[in-house]
Amino acid sequence: MSEQPRRPRTSGKPYRRPKKDPVRILAFEALRAVDERDAYANLVLPPLLRKARENEGPEKFDARDAALATELVYGTLRWQGTYDAVIATCVDRPLGDVDPPVLDVLSLGAHQLLGTRIPTHAAVSATVELARVVLGDGRAKFVNAVLRKIAQDDLDGWLERVAPPYDEDPEDNLAVVHSHPRWVVSALWDSLGGGRAGIEELLRADNERPEVTLVARPGRATAEELLGEDAAVPGRWSPYAVRLTEGGEPGAIEAVRDGRAGVQDEGSQLVAIALANAPLDGPDRRWLDGCAGPGGKAALLGALAAERGAMLLASEKQPHRAGLVANALDGNPGPYQVIAADGTRPAWRPGSFDRVLVDVPCTGLGALRRRPEARWRRRPGDLEGFAPLQRGLLRTALESVRVGGVVGYATCSPHLAETRAVVADVLKQIPDTDLVDARPLLPGVPELGDGPDVQLWPHVHGTDAMYLALIRRTG
């Protein structure tokens, strides 16, 4: 029998098969999905983790593995801009010429070196092993060389080198130091109204991992029931909110599995509560959620409507999202209907509703804590794309409410072009309207500004940056 051919040697050392690290491989797969498919990490990561936990072999995940994988994915995405600036100084070519998979591995390594407590030698060796598995030996050598350069300094030291001085270029300094695109820094700063302290607090809050917040849907569950869960504490502002201070898996909670409770940011809860409590002239029997997908606000509105004997119509343009709304409302204690319809071409007659909510599609700049990749995916030109739809939806909402009824215009963005500019433009076209002061409808919530509209902030209220304007139809 002839001998099997041997793998050729290039260094005189025997070939060593790379060690597979399931945690880092999973993190790499999630980053590639975000990059290649424009996926969102909060949608990609859970099924990957679930599959890893179900694996009965030696690569089965435990809770610590899942926590590390989650930190690697979200931390790398949040700090991508800063890490790109660091990596750019350590490679011998323009960053755009580095293959995206290689850049993902380098970013994962940079986060371990600069953003975690993983020891330097462990961060470098584990990332190089990952590179050998997913990229091959040749590119692993490149990764090793770059990471050793990055490891020569800590994050503060690198920021001194790669960020321009604040006095020379404040926006670019904040963009690099806090890992946000410059245009986003500028837009958020304008919305806040100036001042260095506020914008730095907001940017820091965007880079913090948010708590999981639950909503107890009235008539189906109570906050007291949810407070029986481990590490559960009351919400800050909403009477239906419960926060899981140590993370946890919401799907493991019976009330969430049954649909009697859900995962919902407290800012979104406050928007629904404020609209439900806004004073009306006349009857209060028919409510509309004109942009209902994926159904969180609709489920809370439907429960609140049921307490008053009112009926909710939940409309969503995309049929698959309308299905999500139907799932969220399934079991609602009062009457409701879900339809797939375009909110700018209503399937109902004008003046049909007493209360109307339009939570319009937007850039999502108010939820960067939860969707960190959105900051790198969005462009200033996206604002122009959303503008006609936002104005059209608000116009239709105002036409759909009866005289004396109230419309809530909401968006998960603090950008002035998506908030006050939209409301001001539409109210010029529909003069028989009045802005309702929303602040008294959020009792106990501090620092709500001069009104009558409301802007919530992560660094002030611990919520997503939700915006709400309440408008009464007067004629």
C-alpha positions as CSV (number, residue, x, y, z in Angstrom):
1,M,0.0,0.0,0.0
2,S,1.4,3.4,-0.9
3,E,1.8,6.1,1.7
4,Q,-0.8,8.8,1.8
5,P,0.5,12.1,0.5
6,R,1.5,14.5,3.2
7,R,0.4,18.1,3.5
8,P,3.4,20.2,2.3
9,R,5.2,22.1,5.0
10,T,6.2,25.7,4.5
11,S,7.8,26.5,7.8
12,G,9.4,23.3,9.0
13,K,6.6,23.0,11.6
14,P,3.9,20.2,11.4
15,Y,0.5,21.4,10.3
16,R,-1.9,22.1,13.2
17,R,-5.6,22.0,12.6
18,P,-7.2,25.3,13.8
19,K,-9.2,25.1,17.0
20,K,-12.9,25.8,16.5
21,D,-14.3,28.3,19.0
22,P,-18.1,28.0,18.7
23,V,-18.7,31.4,20.5
24,R,-16.5,33.4,18.2
25,I,-17.6,31.5,15.1
26,L,-21.3,32.3,16.0
27,A,-20.4,36.0,16.5
28,F,-18.6,36.1,13.2
29,E,-21.7,34.5,11.4
30,A,-24.0,37.1,13.0
31,L,-21.7,39.9,11.8
32,R,-21.6,38.5,8.3
33,A,-25.4,38.3,8.2
34,V,-25.7,41.9,9.2
35,D,-23.2,43.0,6.6
36,E,-24.2,40.8,3.7
37,R,-28.0,40.7,4.1
38,D,-28.6,44.0,5.8
39,A,-30.0,41.9,8.6
40,Y,-30.6,43.3,12.1
41,A,-28.6,41.7,14.9
42,N,-31.6,41.5,17.2
43,L,-33.3,39.3,14.6
44,V,-30.3,37.3,13.5
45,L,-28.7,36.5,16.9
46,P,-31.6,34.8,18.8
47,P,-32.1,31.9,16.3
48,L,-28.3,31.4,16.2
49,L,-28.1,31.2,20.0
50,R,-31.2,28.9,20.1
51,K,-29.6,26.5,17.6
52,A,-26.3,26.5,19.6
53,R,-28.1,25.8,22.9
54,E,-30.0,22.9,21.3
55,N,-26.8,21.3,20.1
56,E,-26.2,18.2,22.2
57,G,-22.5,17.8,21.1
58,P,-19.4,19.3,22.7
59,E,-20.1,22.7,21.1
60,K,-23.4,23.2,23.1
61,F,-23.7,26.7,24.5
62,D,-24.3,27.5,28.2
63,A,-25.5,30.8,29.5
64,R,-22.0,32.3,29.8
65,D,-21.3,31.4,26.1
66,A,-24.5,33.1,25.0
67,A,-23.6,36.2,27.0
68,L,-20.1,36.4,25.5
69,A,-21.4,35.9,22.0
70,T,-24.0,38.6,22.5
71,E,-21.5,41.0,23.9
72,L,-19.1,40.4,21.0
73,V,-21.8,41.0,18.4
74,Y,-23.4,44.1,19.9
75,G,-20.2,45.5,21.1
76,T,-18.5,45.2,17.8
77,L,-21.4,46.8,16.0
78,R,-21.7,49.7,18.4
79,W,-18.1,50.6,18.3
80,Q,-17.5,49.9,14.6
81,G,-16.7,53.5,13.7
82,T,-14.1,53.8,16.4
83,Y,-12.6,50.4,15.7
84,D,-12.4,51.3,11.9
85,A,-10.4,54.4,12.8
86,V,-8.0,52.3,14.9
87,I,-7.7,49.5,12.3
88,A,-7.1,52.0,9.5
89,T,-3.9,53.1,11.2
90,C,-2.7,49.5,11.6
91,V,-3.1,48.3,8.0
92,D,-1.0,49.1,4.9
93,R,-3.9,49.7,2.6
94,P,-7.2,51.8,2.5
95,L,-9.8,50.2,4.8
96,G,-12.1,49.9,1.8
97,D,-9.6,47.5,0.2
98,V,-9.8,45.0,3.1
99,D,-12.1,42.2,2.4
100,P,-15.3,42.5,4.5
101,P,-14.9,39.1,6.2
102,V,-11.4,40.0,7.2
103,L,-12.5,43.3,8.6
104,D,-15.2,41.6,10.6
105,V,-12.6,39.4,12.2
106,L,-10.4,42.3,12.9
107,S,-13.3,44.3,14.4
108,L,-14.1,41.3,16.7
109,G,-10.5,41.2,17.8
110,A,-10.4,45.0,18.3
111,H,-13.5,44.8,20.5
112,Q,-12.0,42.0,22.7
113,L,-8.7,44.1,23.0
114,L,-10.2,47.5,23.6
115,G,-13.8,47.0,24.8
116,T,-13.7,43.9,27.1
117,R,-11.7,42.5,30.0
118,I,-10.4,39.6,28.0
119,P,-6.6,39.3,28.5
120,T,-4.6,40.6,25.6
121,H,-2.9,37.3,24.8
122,A,-6.2,35.5,24.9
123,A,-8.0,38.0,22.7
124,V,-5.2,37.9,20.1
125,S,-4.8,34.1,20.0
126,A,-8.6,33.4,20.0
127,T,-9.1,35.8,17.1
128,V,-6.2,34.4,15.1
129,E,-7.6,30.9,15.6
130,L,-11.0,32.2,14.4
131,A,-9.3,33.7,11.3
132,R,-7.6,30.3,10.5
133,V,-11.0,28.6,10.7
134,V,-13.1,31.1,8.6
135,L,-10.4,32.9,6.5
136,G,-7.5,30.5,6.1
137,D,-3.9,30.5,7.3
138,G,-2.7,33.2,4.9
139,R,-5.1,35.9,6.0
140,A,-4.8,34.7,9.6
141,K,-1.2,35.9,9.5
142,F,-2.4,39.3,8.4
143,V,-5.0,39.4,11.2
144,N,-2.3,38.4,13.7
145,A,0.0,41.3,12.6
146,V,-2.8,43.9,12.8
147,L,-4.0,42.8,16.2
148,R,-0.6,42.9,17.7
149,K,-0.3,46.5,16.6
150,I,-3.8,47.3,18.1
151,A,-2.7,45.6,21.4
152,Q,0.1,48.1,21.9
153,D,-2.3,50.6,23.4
154,D,-5.6,50.8,25.2
155,L,-8.8,52.5,24.0
156,D,-8.0,55.9,25.6
157,G,-4.6,55.8,24.1
158,W,-6.0,55.1,20.7
159,L,-8.6,57.8,20.9
160,E,-5.9,60.3,21.6
161,R,-4.2,59.3,18.4
162,V,-7.2,58.8,16.0
163,A,-9.8,61.4,17.2
164,P,-9.3,65.1,16.2
165,P,-9.1,67.5,19.1
166,Y,-12.6,68.6,20.3
167,D,-11.6,72.3,20.0
168,E,-10.7,71.9,16.3
169,D,-13.6,69.8,15.2
170,P,-16.2,69.0,17.9
171,E,-18.5,66.9,15.7
172,D,-15.7,64.7,14.3
173,N,-14.2,64.3,17.8
174,L,-17.5,63.1,19.2
175,A,-18.1,60.9,16.2
176,V,-14.8,59.0,16.7
177,V,-14.8,59.0,20.5
178,H,-18.5,57.8,20.8
179,S,-18.7,55.7,17.5
180,H,-21.5,57.5,15.7
181,P,-21.4,58.8,12.1
182,R,-20.7,62.5,12.0
183,W,-24.1,63.4,10.4
184,V,-25.9,61.5,13.2
185,V,-23.9,63.4,15.9
186,S,-24.9,66.7,14.2
187,A,-28.6,65.8,13.9
188,L,-28.8,64.6,17.6
189,W,-27.0,67.7,18.8
190,D,-29.5,69.9,16.9
191,S,-32.4,68.0,18.4
192,L,-31.0,68.4,21.9
193,G,-30.5,72.1,21.4
194,G,-26.8,72.5,22.0
195,G,-24.4,72.0,24.9
196,R,-21.5,69.5,25.1
197,A,-22.7,67.6,28.2
198,G,-26.1,66.6,26.9
199,I,-24.8,65.3,23.5
200,E,-22.0,63.3,25.2
201,E,-24.5,61.8,27.7
202,L,-26.8,60.8,24.8
203,L,-24.0,59.2,22.7
204,R,-22.8,57.3,25.7
205,A,-26.3,56.0,26.4
206,D,-26.6,54.9,22.8
207,N,-23.6,52.6,23.4
208,E,-25.0,51.0,26.6
209,R,-26.8,47.7,26.5
210,P,-30.5,48.4,27.2
211,E,-32.5,46.5,29.8
212,V,-35.2,44.2,28.6
213,T,-38.5,45.9,29.3
214,L,-41.8,44.0,29.4
215,V,-45.4,45.2,29.1
216,A,-48.3,43.6,31.0
217,R,-51.2,43.9,28.7
218,P,-54.2,45.2,30.7
219,G,-57.0,42.6,31.2
220,R,-54.6,39.8,30.4
221,A,-51.7,40.2,32.8
222,T,-50.5,42.5,35.5
223,A,-47.2,44.1,36.4
224,E,-47.4,42.4,39.8
225,E,-47.4,39.0,38.1
226,L,-44.3,39.9,36.0
227,L,-42.5,41.2,39.1
228,G,-42.5,37.6,40.3
229,E,-39.7,36.9,37.8
230,D,-36.0,36.8,38.7
231,A,-34.3,40.3,38.8
232,A,-37.6,42.0,37.7
233,V,-38.3,45.5,38.9
234,P,-41.1,48.0,38.2
235,G,-40.8,50.3,35.2
236,R,-39.8,53.9,35.7
237,W,-42.9,55.5,34.2
238,S,-45.4,53.2,32.7
239,P,-47.7,51.3,35.2
240,Y,-47.6,48.3,32.8
241,A,-43.8,48.1,32.5
242,V,-41.4,45.7,34.2
243,R,-37.7,45.8,33.7
244,L,-35.5,42.7,33.7
245,T,-32.3,44.1,35.2
246,E,-30.1,41.1,34.5
247,G,-31.2,40.4,31.0
248,G,-32.9,37.0,30.9
249,E,-34.8,35.3,28.2
250,P,-38.3,36.8,27.8
251,G,-39.5,33.7,26.0
252,A,-39.0,31.7,29.2
253,I,-41.7,33.8,30.9
254,E,-45.1,32.2,30.8
255,A,-47.1,35.4,30.3
256,V,-44.9,36.3,27.4
257,R,-45.2,32.9,25.8
258,D,-49.0,33.1,26.2
259,G,-49.1,36.6,24.6
260,R,-50.5,38.2,27.8
261,A,-47.3,40.2,28.1
262,G,-44.7,41.3,25.6
263,V,-41.3,42.9,25.1
264,Q,-41.8,46.6,24.6
265,D,-39.7,49.7,25.4
266,E,-41.2,52.0,28.0
267,G,-41.2,54.9,25.6
268,S,-43.5,53.0,23.2
269,Q,-45.8,52.2,26.1
270,L,-45.9,55.9,27.1
271,V,-46.9,56.9,23.5
272,A,-49.9,54.5,23.6
273,I,-50.9,55.5,27.1
274,A,-50.8,59.2,26.3
275,L,-53.0,58.8,23.3
276,A,-55.5,56.6,25.2
277,N,-55.7,59.3,28.0
278,A,-55.9,62.4,25.8
279,P,-59.1,64.3,26.5
280,L,-61.9,64.0,23.8
281,D,-65.0,65.9,22.9
282,G,-67.8,63.4,22.3
283,P,-67.9,59.6,22.0
284,D,-64.9,57.2,22.5
285,R,-65.9,54.0,20.7
286,R,-63.6,53.5,17.7
287,W,-59.8,53.6,17.7
288,L,-57.3,53.2,14.8
289,D,-53.7,52.1,14.7
290,G,-52.7,53.2,11.2
291,C,-49.2,51.8,11.1
292,A,-49.7,48.8,13.4
293,G,-46.8,46.5,12.5
294,P,-45.3,44.6,14.2
295,G,-48.0,45.0,16.8
296,G,-46.6,46.1,20.2
297,K,-48.4,49.4,20.4
298,A,-51.5,47.8,18.9
299,A,-51.7,45.2,21.6
300,L,-51.5,47.8,24.3
301,L,-53.9,50.1,22.6
302,G,-56.3,47.2,22.1
303,A,-56.2,46.3,25.7
304,L,-56.7,49.9,26.8
305,A,-59.6,50.3,24.3
306,A,-61.2,47.1,25.7
307,E,-61.3,48.6,29.2
308,R,-63.5,51.4,27.8
309,G,-65.7,49.2,25.6
310,A,-64.0,50.6,22.5
311,M,-63.0,48.7,19.3
312,L,-59.5,48.9,17.7
313,L,-58.8,48.6,14.0
314,A,-55.2,47.8,13.4
315,S,-54.0,48.5,9.9
316,E,-50.7,47.5,8.4
317,K,-49.6,47.7,4.8
318,Q,-47.3,44.7,4.6
319,P,-49.3,41.4,4.9
320,H,-46.6,39.5,6.8
321,R,-46.4,42.3,9.3
322,A,-50.2,42.3,9.6
323,G,-49.8,38.7,10.6
324,L,-47.5,39.7,13.4
325,V,-50.1,42.3,14.5
326,A,-52.8,39.6,14.5
327,N,-50.6,37.4,16.7
328,A,-49.9,40.3,19.1
329,L,-53.7,41.0,19.5
330,D,-54.7,37.4,19.7
331,G,-56.6,37.0,23.0
332,N,-57.3,40.7,23.4
333,P,-60.2,41.1,25.9
334,G,-62.2,43.5,23.7
335,P,-63.3,43.7,20.0
336,Y,-60.6,44.4,17.4
337,Q,-59.9,43.8,13.7
338,V,-56.6,43.6,11.8
339,I,-56.4,44.4,8.1
340,A,-53.6,44.7,5.5
341,A,-54.1,48.2,4.1
342,D,-52.0,51.2,2.9
343,G,-52.3,53.9,5.6
344,T,-52.1,56.6,2.9
345,R,-55.0,55.0,0.9
346,P,-57.4,54.2,3.7
347,A,-59.9,51.4,3.6
348,W,-62.3,53.4,5.8
349,R,-64.4,56.5,5.5
350,P,-63.1,59.9,6.6
351,G,-64.0,60.9,10.2
352,S,-64.5,57.2,11.3
353,F,-62.4,57.2,14.5
354,D,-62.3,58.9,17.8
355,R,-58.5,58.2,18.4
356,V,-55.9,57.5,15.8
357,L,-52.2,56.5,16.2
358,V,-49.7,56.7,13.4
359,D,-46.2,55.5,14.5
360,V,-44.6,56.2,11.2
361,P,-41.7,54.5,9.5
362,C,-38.5,56.5,10.1
363,T,-34.7,56.3,10.3
364,G,-34.8,54.6,13.7
365,L,-32.2,57.0,15.2
366,G,-34.0,56.8,18.5
367,A,-33.4,53.1,18.9
368,L,-29.6,52.9,18.3
369,R,-29.2,51.2,21.7
370,R,-31.2,48.2,20.4
371,R,-30.2,48.4,16.7
372,P,-26.6,49.6,16.7
373,E,-26.0,48.7,13.1
374,A,-28.7,51.2,12.0
375,R,-26.3,54.1,12.7
376,W,-23.9,52.8,10.0
377,R,-26.7,51.7,7.6
378,R,-28.6,55.0,7.5
379,R,-27.6,57.9,5.3
380,P,-28.7,61.6,5.3
381,G,-30.6,61.0,2.1
382,D,-32.9,58.5,3.8
383,L,-34.6,61.4,5.4
384,E,-35.9,62.6,2.0
385,G,-37.2,59.1,1.3
386,F,-39.2,58.9,4.5
387,A,-40.5,62.5,4.3
388,P,-43.4,62.1,1.8
389,L,-44.6,58.9,3.6
390,Q,-44.5,60.5,7.0
391,R,-46.5,63.5,5.9
392,G,-48.9,61.4,3.9
393,L,-49.7,59.1,6.9
394,L,-50.2,62.1,9.2
395,R,-52.6,63.7,6.7
396,T,-54.6,60.5,6.4
397,A,-54.7,60.1,10.1
398,L,-56.1,63.6,10.5
399,E,-58.7,63.0,7.8
400,S,-59.6,59.7,9.5
401,V,-60.4,61.2,12.9
402,R,-63.8,62.9,13.6
403,V,-64.1,66.5,14.7
404,G,-63.2,66.5,18.4
405,G,-61.1,63.4,18.1
406,V,-57.3,63.1,18.7
407,V,-54.4,61.9,16.5
408,G,-51.1,60.8,17.9
409,Y,-48.1,61.2,15.6
410,A,-45.2,59.1,16.9
411,T,-41.8,58.2,15.6
412,C,-38.7,56.4,17.0
413,S,-36.4,59.2,15.9
414,P,-35.5,62.5,17.4
415,H,-34.4,64.0,14.1
416,L,-36.2,67.3,13.7
417,A,-36.9,66.5,10.0
418,E,-38.9,63.5,11.1
419,T,-40.7,65.1,14.1
420,R,-41.6,68.8,14.4
421,A,-40.9,69.6,10.7
422,V,-43.5,66.9,9.7
423,V,-46.1,68.1,12.1
424,A,-45.6,71.8,11.2
425,D,-45.9,71.1,7.5
426,V,-49.0,69.0,7.7
427,L,-50.8,71.4,10.1
428,K,-50.3,74.2,7.6
429,Q,-52.2,72.2,5.1
430,I,-55.0,71.1,7.5
431,P,-55.8,74.3,9.5
432,D,-58.7,73.0,11.6
433,T,-56.4,71.4,14.1
434,D,-54.9,72.2,17.5
435,L,-51.9,70.7,19.2
436,V,-52.7,69.1,22.6
437,D,-50.2,69.4,25.4
438,A,-48.9,65.8,25.8
439,R,-46.9,66.5,28.9
440,P,-49.7,66.2,31.5
441,L,-50.5,62.8,30.0
442,L,-47.2,61.4,31.0
443,P,-47.4,62.0,34.8
444,G,-44.2,61.7,36.7
445,V,-42.0,61.8,33.7
446,P,-39.5,64.6,34.1
447,E,-37.7,67.0,31.7
448,L,-40.3,66.9,28.9
449,G,-39.4,70.3,27.6
450,D,-41.6,73.3,26.6
451,G,-44.3,71.2,24.9
452,P,-46.8,70.8,23.6
453,D,-45.1,67.8,22.0
454,V,-42.8,65.4,23.8
455,Q,-39.4,64.0,23.1
456,L,-38.1,61.2,25.2
457,W,-34.3,60.4,25.5
458,P,-32.3,57.4,26.5
459,H,-29.9,59.4,28.7
460,V,-32.7,61.3,30.5
461,H,-35.6,58.8,30.6
462,G,-34.0,55.4,30.0
463,T,-36.2,54.9,27.0
464,D,-35.8,54.9,23.3
465,A,-35.9,58.4,21.8
466,M,-39.6,58.4,21.0
467,Y,-41.4,61.5,19.8
468,L,-45.1,62.2,20.3
469,A,-47.3,65.0,19.1
470,L,-51.0,64.9,19.9
471,I,-53.4,66.8,17.6
472,R,-57.1,67.4,18.0
473,R,-59.3,67.8,14.9
474,T,-61.4,71.0,15.5
475,G,-63.2,71.3,12.2
